[in-house]
Amino acid sequence: MKRLGLNKGRYHGEGINVAEYLREFHTAAQTRGWSAEKFATIDNYNLCGYERGPKNPRRTVYISTGIHGDEPAGTIALRRCIEAHHWPTDIRFILCPCINPTGLAAVTRENKNGADLNRDYRDPKTDEVRAHTAWLRSLPPINLALHLHEDWEAEGYYVYEVNPHNLPPIASRIIEAVREMCPIQGSARIDGLWDCIDGIIHPQLKPEDRPLWAEAVYLIVHKSQHTLTLEAPSDFPLLFRAEAHVRALAAALA
């Protein structure tokens, strides 16, 4: 699969119908035994968290997507996983399928007010992140958090893994699963900050020194033992990128 060559200066690919996506996701989740909790209404879009699993799980896994509106592949991937209904039964799953509906509707990274929600988690000022963090605080401790993203500049798939407790690493397993169908980002400097080696970045985070926090940083500080941010290369067809994320999730949960 070759790059489309559309992304010049920003993402220029496909978007999604947000209202339809949220409606279909909600219906698919509820008919398969997921409980739903609304944590915000943004421009008539209801944002919900979804949960299923045993009362005494082996571990708790959180998966989120839809925080950047120009990164729609994760939303499709998560809906496919809901519809496929292949979830380990001894794990408690908590899903957040959309945080930035106005950005997804406009196919822009930021929300309708021009705010990058994934930089607003240290001292939230946006309605979306204030509501989201209030909901996150109500959740139980999380063993593993997975965040589905895309990178409009990337040549291949890559993963950020933050693992301060030295738990068994997962990134290499994800990369090997995705490599079967999608290019992997080679050695590169990502965002001018992080060294990517064969698709894997191990950022040395000092949250106290970072004025702007991503969702993953908030979780590693307050809620989660282990986080992975999965980045699909968005200059490829949308369904192709979604399939890469589906394979990545399957590998992470194996």
Secondary structure by P-SEA (a helix, b strand, c coil): ccccccccccccccccaaaaaaaaaaaaaaaabbbbbbccccccccccccccccccccbbbbbbcccccccaaaaaaaaaaaaaccccccbbbbbbccccaaaaaaccccccccccccccccccccaaaaaaaaaaaacccccbbbbbbccccccbbbbbbbbcccccccaaaaaaaaccccccccccccccccccccccccccccccccccccaaaaaaaccccbbbbbbccccccaaaaaaaaaaaaaaaac
